[in-house]
Amino acid sequence: MNTHHDDEERLVPRMLEVSDAVRAEIGDEEADRLVAGQSAPGTYDCTSCRAPGDSAQEQTSTVLFVGEETAVLAFAHATCIPSQVVPVSEDQLQGAVRSITADEGPAPAHAPAPAEAHAPAALAPAVSPAPPIPVSPAAVAAPAAPAAPAASGGDHTEAQAVLGVTCGLVMCGGDARPALVVEPTAPVVRPGSEGPGDDFLPLLIESGFLPVMDMVKPPAPVTGWSVLLVVGQLHAVMQPGTAGQPPTAWWQAHQPLHVSDGWRAAAAKEQEVLVYAAPAGAIGRQPREDLLGEALAQAAGRGLLVGATMPLTGT
């Protein structure tokens, strides 16, 4: 009798949302097995917000992480993210597996300080603590390559710019919006340049970013770019692939970066992130979100800010 009862519980139909893209990857048979309750878990930790979920009691999204060689199916509250396929590198996929299967609690290691009434929230300490990701001569093509020499001629040492990435909620048009701020630690020089200079912003403009004049309205969308979250942590900023290839990472965290609960919730609600970029020294390391917003506004006023609105992908 107990075995019969357990079988009945396992076969309770699940309230699963399986997108056409996920179904195409896993096949109709496996998708039907999931919905029928034959292979889907009853309870799970949401891969987006990390809170518990129950696919037998609430609408649940299937999220398929696809790497070069393997794929991992995860589950999330449908109110957090829709069912989708998330292309990731094999290293990112293995990191996602470790995060999904980890026994640690859902609280991030760097919890933001609580904000007092009418006071700005503390800036989430998501400035990349990882080993540096060099900027390539083409700025956006291959973040693992060294930057071009800062000056031509002679035996000058190669300057290697490192992209610093900060997560924060910034005021834009009167609303607090989830944002990433990218600032290299040194000038980025176009390959073949005949002298010192900084081509970071021109190279980004050539890739679809636009100058930001003020913080009154969000920057325009840029085609093919996206911000990748995996299990609620920041993994990469993705750029379009070339010659029909899948997207590649323009910036990628050496290890996943924790973001604040407020930033993650705002990004999940908006399903997009404002990405700003400024040349070295234009923004600086800001300890609070209000100061970050002020630094962005000042950089915009000096013509030293570009931006793009990017869709949020992943979880």
N, C-alpha and C positions, 0 to 999 in steps of 0.2 A: 504493500500500500504506500509506503513512504517513497519507494522508487517511482511509482506511478505519479504520485503527487509532485515529485521533483521534476519529472519529465513535463508535466503540465505547466509548471512554472517557467521552465526553460523555453517553452514554445509559446509563451504569451507574445502576441504581436507587439513590435516596438514602434514607437512614434518617431521613426527615423525619416529624415529628409536626405535623399540620395540624389544629388544633382546629375544631370545628363553627363557632365564631364567625369564625375566619379564613376557612374555606371559604365561609361565607355572604357574606363581603365580596369575595373574589377570584373566586368561582365555581368550580364543579366542574371545568371544563376546565383552568383554570390550576392548580388544586390538583393535578390528576392529572399535569399536565406537570412540576410541581415534583418530585413523588414519583418520576416516571419518569426524572428527571435531565435533562430537556430544557431547563429554565430555571433550575435551582438551581445555585449554585456548588458545586464540590467542597470547597474549603477556604474558611474564613472566619475573621474575628476575632469571637469571641463578643460580642454586644451587651451582655451583662451583665458578665462578668469580663474581657473583652478578650483572653483567651488564645486561641491558634489552635484551630480545630476542623475536622473533616473529616466532611461529611455522608455520605460513602460508607463511613466506618469507625465512626461513633459516632452514637447517637441525637441528633437535632438538632431544636430547636423553631423553628417559624416564628412571628415576632412582627411583627404589622402595626400600625404607627403610623398613625393616621387623624386628619387635620386637617380644617379646614373645607372645603378645596378639593382637597387632595392626600393621598396615602397613600404610605408607604414600607414595604417588606417587608424585615425584617432577620432574622438567624439567631443562635441561641444554643444552647449546650449544654443538652440536656434536663435534665441534672442541676442546672443553674443556675436555670432558670425554665421553666414550661410554655408551650406554644403559646397565644397570646392576642392579642386586639385591645386596643390601648392608645389611648384617645382623648386627643389632645393639641391644644393650640392651634396655629395655623399657624406662629406664631413658634417655638414649641417644636419643631415638626416640622422647620423649616428648620435649627434648631440641631442636631437629631439627625442630619440629613443631613450637616452640616459635620463633626460628630464621627465619624460612620461612615466618611466619605471622607477624613478627615484622615490625613496621613502620619506624625503624631507617634506615639511609642511609647505603650504602655498605662500607663506609670507616671504616677500623678497628680502634678500640679505641687507639691502640698503633702503630701509623704510624711510619715507620722507617725514620730516618733522611736522607735527600737527600745526595748523595755522590758527592764530587767534582771530577773533571776529574783526573784520575790516582790514586784516593784515595780509600781505601777500604770502602765498604758500612757499615753503622752502623748496629750492630747486632740487629736483631729484638728482642724486649724484651719479648720473649716467655718462659723464665724460669718460671716454674710453680708457679703462685702466689696463687694457690689454697691451701686449707688445705692439709697437707702431706698425701701421699699414702704410708703406710708402706710396706717394702719388707718382704715377707714371708721367713720362714726357707729354703724353696725349691727355693727361689729367683724368680722363674718364675711362680709358680703354683697359688698362691692366693695373689695378692698384698694388700689385706685388712688385712692380718694376721700379727702379730708382728714378728720381726726377732728373731732368736735364741739368747740366752744370749751370750754376748761377751766372757765370761769366765765360766768355769765349777766350780762346787763346791761352798760351802758357800752360803751366802745370797746376791749374787750379783744382782744388778738391771738390768732388761732386757734392752738391747740396742735396740733401734728401728731406723732402717735405713729408710731414706726417699729418694725416687728417684727424683733427680732434672733433668729436661729435658729441653734442650736448642735447639731451631731451628736456623739454620744458613746456608748460602751458603758457602761451603768450597771448596778450590782448591784441585782437585784430578786429577792427570794426565794432568794438564794444563787447566782443565775445572772447572767452578764453578758448583758444584753439590748440590742439596738440601740434608741436613743432619739433623739428630737428634743426640744429644750427651746426653747420660744417665750417671749420676754419683750419687751414693748414698752419703748420708751425714755422714755415719758411716760404719764400716766394716760389711759385711754380713757373718754370720757364718753358716756353714752346721750343721743341727740338729745332735746331738750326738757327736759334736766335744768336745775333751778333753781339749781344751785350747784356748787362744785368737788367732785370725787370721782373714783372709779375704778370703772367698771362692766365692766372687762375680764373678770373671772371670772364675774360673773352672766350676761353675754351669752353666754359660752361654755357655761355650765351650761344655759342655755335652748336651746342648739344640740346638746345631748347629752353634753357632757363632764360628768364627775362629780368631786366633791371627792376628793382623795387624802389619806388620813390618815397613811400610812406607805409605806415602800418594800419591804414584805414580800411583796406580791403585785402583779401588773401591773394597771393600770386596766382597767375594763370596756370591751368593744368599743363603738364608736359607729357607728350605721347610716349608710351612704352616704358616709363620709369615707374617704380613702386617702392614702398617701404615694407620690408619683410619682417614679420613677427613670427616666432615659433614658440609655442607654449607660453605666450605672454611675455617673451623676452625679445629684445631687439637683436636681429641677426645681421641684416644687411640693407643697403640701398641698392636696388636692382636697376640696371640700365638695359636698353633694348639690345638684343643680339644682332649680329651682322649676317647678311646673306641668308636670312631665313632661319638662323640659329635661335635657340631659346635665350631668354634673358640671362645676363651675367651680372656678377656683383661688381658695382662701381666702388663701393666701400663695404667691407665685411668685418665684423667683429672677430677678433681672435678667439674670444669666448663670448657667449651670449651676455648681453648687457641687461641688467635689471632696470625696469622703468617703474615710476610711481603708479600706485593704484589709480590715481586721478588721471594721469596721462593715458594709461591703458584703457580706462573706461571711456574717456573722451574720444580716443582714436577708434574704439569699437563702435561708438555711437555715430561718429562722423563718417567712418569708413574711408578716411583720407587724412593725410598728414601734410602740414606746411613745411617745406624744406627750404631753409635759407642758407646761403653761402656767402662768405666774406673773405677778403684776403688776410694774410697773416697780420695779426696785431689789431685788426679792426674791431673785434668784439671782446676778446680776452676771456678769462675764466671768471664767470659771474656766479656768486654764491646763492642768489635768489632769483626767482622767476621775474619779479618786477624789475630787477636790475638788468636781467637779460633782455627784457622787452625794451628798456630804455637804451641799452647798447645797440640793439637792432635798429631802433628809430634813428639814433644818431648816425649809424653807418649808412642808413638809407638817405638821410639828409645830406651826407657827404658824397653820395653816388658810389658807395662801396658795398652795395648789397644787391645780390640777385636771388631769385627764388622760383619755386615751382610747387604747385599742389600735386601731390602724388597719392594714388590709391593705396590703401592698406591691403596687403596680401598676407596670407597665412593666418596665424591665430595669436 
